[in-house]
Amino acid sequence: MTSPSLDPLEISTSTLSTFTPTRVLSESTSTGSIYVLGTLHDLPAIVHLQKTVLESNKVGESLRGLERLNVFLENQPYFSTHAWIRPTPDRSPDLQIKIICPATETHIKKYSEQERYMVHETPEIYEKVVLQYINGFDESRLGWVYAILDGKKEADRILYRKQGEDGFVILPDLKWDQTSMNALYLTVLVQTRSIRSLRDLKSSHIPLLNDIKQAVFQTVKEKYGVGSNKLRLFVHYQPSYYHFHVHVVHIDAEPTNGMAVGQAHILDDLVTLLQLSPSEGPSILAQKTYTYPLGVEHGLFKGMQDAGAIAFD
């Protein structure tokens, strides 16, 4: 079953000026980031605004290009001021803006501030709760992934593509502003649709995972000059969408919830567990119990609670 298609939305300054905010979903003062729910062309939309990272080699240029200062703390040796930089055509962008439109209830819950609890997911609970949750999704929810893999969308952003059933693509993640190397964040999408999460991985997938690792190292070195010893490759569980993908993040990137113990599983560790798994039958990854944080707004939370996977003191 698929949802009816929507007219394409063209993003421009005039389009964004019509955005009507309704409430703030979440914000971070440390990253200068805010998620706002509202409407865009009468459709529910989430707009994410984040200040871009100032490039270290342009600090002097930025200070020389200040248009105005508002000093609000002056107590030598400490000073603080708000500053406005004079716009110039060759200056790096001040904001990175991401838009989700139309935004579903799942999107809204994902980006809302919420309490989290530790979950203990056994293989039995996976079969009873998680698998039923995954199978309940409309195929159209992954339409944006398939459009990338089929070359219909974001073709100009692909950094590397390997064709075939054991193929994959590497492209910049939307979380990266593509200006600061220390914030580098890429995503690897596999071509096969048979792997929905790391629980589906088998020893036969080891060559695929090793190919991904080597292609990432080579691509990042050639494109950005960043060595393999500066990269962290990991897989989320639970993932935000159930088509297998690998996260590639610079080791000096600002830590996020997605990099926390429990949710992020290092790719090399997954390969090791697959090497220790039987060649036939379920792998260790399929048989093990996973402990991870889960938000109260997540679609799995009620099922996990009912199944006794969450302990409340």
N, C-alpha and C positions, 0 to 999 in steps of 0.2 A: 504494500500500500504506500502511495506517495502523496504528498501534499500538493495542492495547486500551486503553479509557479506564480511569482510576483513580478511586477514590472521592475526593471533594473533601476537602482537608485544611483544617481550621479552625485558625487560629493564635490562641493565647491564652497567657497566662502558664502555665497548667497544661500546655498542649501543649509549650511550650518547655522546661519543667522536666524533660521526659522525654528531651530530647536527650542522647545519649551520645557524647561526643567520642572520636575515635580518633587523629587526628593534625592538626597544624597544617600547612596548605598554604602559607601565606605571611603575612607581617606587615610593617607599616610603623610605625616609631616616630615618624616625622615627622607622619603623619596620624592616629595612634592607631587604626589599622585592623588587623584580623586576620581571616583566613579559616580556618575549622576544618571538617574533614571528620568526619562521624559518622553516627549513625542517629537517625531520628525516626519513631516508630511503625513500627519494623522496616524503614524505607526508607532508602536512602543519602541523606544530606543534607549540604549545605554551609551553614554559618551564618557570616555576615559581620557582625562587630561593629565599629562605628566611633563614636568620640566625636563628638558634635555640636559645631559651631562656636559659641563663646560670642558672643552678640550684643553689639556694642560699646556699645549704649545701656543694657545691663543689667549692666555690670561692677561699678558701685557697689552695685547691689542684691545681686549675688552675694557681694561681699565682706562686706556687712552681714549676710548670711544664713549665714555660716560656722558650722558646728557644732563642728568640731574641727580643730586644726592639729598637724602633726608636723614641727617644724623639724629639717632634717638638715644644713644648712650655715648657719653664722653667722660671717661674716668681713667685717665692715663695710668697704666699703659693699655687700657682696654677701650676699644671703640666699636660701635655697631652702627650700621647705616643701611637704609634701603637705597637701592640704586636703579636707575633707568638707563639702559644702553641704547645709544643712538642707532636706529636701524640702518644697515648698509646692504647693498645687493648681494655681497659675497659672504655675509655673516651666517653662521650656523643657525638653524631654526631654534626658536626659544621653547616651543612646545611640541610634544608628540601627541597627536590626537587619534584615538581609536574609536570606532563606531560599530556597534552591533545593532542592526536594524533589518528586519523586525526582531526585537528581543523577546525571547520566550520566557515563560515562568522559570524554567531551568536556569537560563542566563541570569535572571534577576536574583535568584537564590544564591547562585554561585558567587556573585560579586557583592553580596550583602554581608555586612558585619554579622557574625553569629558565634554562638558558643560552640566549642568543639569538645568531643569526648574520645577517649581511646576505645577502639573496637578490636575484638579478638575474633578474626574470621577463620573458622576451621573449614576444611574441604566440604564438610557436610552443610555448613551454613552457606558456603558459596553455591552449592548445588540448589539449595532450597530458596535462598533469598537473592543472591547476586545474579545468578544466571537467568532467573525469571525476570529480574529488573532489566538486564541487557537485552533479552529477547523481546521485551515489550516496546523497544524503541522503533519508531518509524524510520525506514531506510533513508528518508530525505534528510534526517538529522546529520548524516555524514555526506550530504551532497557537496558541501564545500571542499571536503577532503578528496572525493572522487574527481571533482573538477580540476584540482591541482594535479592529481596523478594522471589524468587523461589529457593534460596539456591545454585545457579549455580556460583555465584561470591562472593568474600569477606566473605565467610562463617566463616573463622577463625577470622574475625574482629567483628562479631556480639556479642554484650554484653548481649542482651536480645531478645528473640523472643516469641511472642504470636501468635499462629496459628489461622486460621479461618478468615472469612470475616471481623470480627471486630478486627483482629490482627494487629500487627505492629512489627517492629524491631528497636532496638537502636544500633547505632554503632558510632565510632569516626568519626568526620568530617575531611575531608582532610585538612582543615585549621589549625588543631591542630597537633603540633609535637609530642604529647603524652609524653612529658618530664616535662613540667611545669604545675602544677595543677592550677595556677592562669590563665593560658591560655586555660583551659579545654573547648572543643567545641565538642558537640555531635549532631547527627542528628537522628530524629525519622521518619521512613517511614511507612505510613499506608498501610495495605494490599489491601484495597478496591481501585478500580480505578475510583470510582464514584465521588470522591471529588478532584477537580482539583485546587481549591483555596478556601480561606476562604469565598468567596461569595456563595459557594455551601454548607456550613455548615447549618444544621438545628437543632432544639431542640432535635431531635432523636439522634444526634451525641454527646450529653453531656456525656453519659457513656463512650464513646470511649476516649474523651478528658481527662476525670478524670482518666481513666485507664492509659493513657499515663503519666500523671503527677505523679501518685503514683509509676508506674514502674520506671520512671526516678529517682525519689527520692531514692527509695530502691536500684536500681542498682548502682548509683553513690556513695552512702554511702558505699555499700559493696565492690565495685571495687576500689574506690579511696579515701574513707574516707572523702568525702566532704559533708557537710550537706545541706539540702534543702534550708536553709536561705542564702546560697551562690550561688544559681542558678537562672538564668534568663531564662524562657521558653517563646519563642515568635514565631510568624508566620510572614513571609514576604508577603507584597502586594505592588507591583507586585512581585510574586516569580520568581526565575531564571528558574524553570521548573514547569510544571503544573501537578504535582502529589503531593497531600497534604503531607506536612512534617513539623515537628516542630524543631526549633533550640534550643539547650540547651547550655548555655554559662555561665562560671564562672563570677560572678558579678565584679571581679577585672580584667577581660580580657581587653586588649587594645581596646578602642572604634573603630568601623569601620562604614562605610556608612550603612551597613546592620542593625546596631543597632539604627539608627537615628529615631527620631520622624517622623511619616508618613509612613515609610516602615516597621518598627517592631511593631507588635501588640501583647501585652502580652497575654499569653494563658488564664490566669484567667479572663481577661477582656472579651475575646471572649466567655467564658463560661457564664459569667454574662449576656451578651447581648443575648445569646441564651436562657437563663432562662426567660428573659423578652419578648422573641419572641412568637408569636402564635404557638400553637401546630400543626396547619395545615397552609399550604401556605408558602410564602417566609418569611425567618427570617429577623430580623433587619439588619443582616450582608449583606443580599442580597439587601435590600432596601436602605441602606445608601449611601451617597456620600463620596468617599475617596479622600483625598488630600495627594499627595506624590510626591517626586522628581523623575524625569525621564530623562535619558540621551538622547542626540540628536542622538546617534547611536542605540538606542533601536528600535526594530522592530515595536513598538507601536507609536513611536513619531510622524511620519507623519500623521497617522490616527487621533491621538489625536489633533494635530494641525489643521487639516482640520475640525474636529468636534467642534472646539472652546473650547477645554478643557484646552488650555494653553493661558494665557493672556500675551501679549507682550506690555510693556510700550513704 
